[in-house]
Amino acid sequence: MSGGKPEAEERELLVRLLVGDDEASVAASEALLGGAAHAVWDGTWPAERYAHTYAVRLRHTRRTGVETLSLERAVRLLGLHGRPVRLGQITAADGAWIHLLFLTEDGDALVACTGVRRATGSPP
């Protein structure tokens, strides 16, 4: 995250933010606690643009059978948010899942979380 937070402090903050009971937040939190790599990028983008982008991805994953977690919920929450969001990513230690985090502009609250299973054989 911006502001020069040490990696351990950033990891602890993300675990605290992932307290939801939706399956993506639970899985992302477990991945972090299991040593997953993570990043939160500086800068924001309008939540509506992410909602549109991920609605397209939702249709694609449904057509192709790619396994996702809470993607439909994330699209809905982003569409309702109405303010810019920051993007974060958690990559499971085994590389099997990537979790995307959509955070408030200041990075202090979670707007939405989703996960997508990576294709077999994809490098982490």
Stockholm file with secondary structure:
# STOCKHOLM 1.0

chainA/1-124         MSGGKPEAEERELLVRLLVGDDEASVAASEALLGGAAHAVWDGTWPAERYAHTYAVRLRHTRRTGVETLSLERAVRLLGLHGRPVRLGQITAADGAWIHLLFLTEDGDALVACTGVRRATGSPP
#=GR chainA/1-124 SS CTTCCCHHHHHHHHHHHCCCSSHHHHHHHHHHHTTCEEEECSSCEEHHHHHHHHHHHHHHHHHHTCCEESHHHHHHHHHHHCSEEEEEEEECTTSSEEEEEEEETTSSSEEEEEEEECCTTCCC
#=GC SS_cons         CTTCCCHHHHHHHHHHHCCCSSHHHHHHHHHHHTTCEEEECSSCEEHHHHHHHHHHHHHHHHHHTCCEESHHHHHHHHHHHCSEEEEEEEECTTSSEEEEEEEETTSSSEEEEEEEECCTTCCC
//
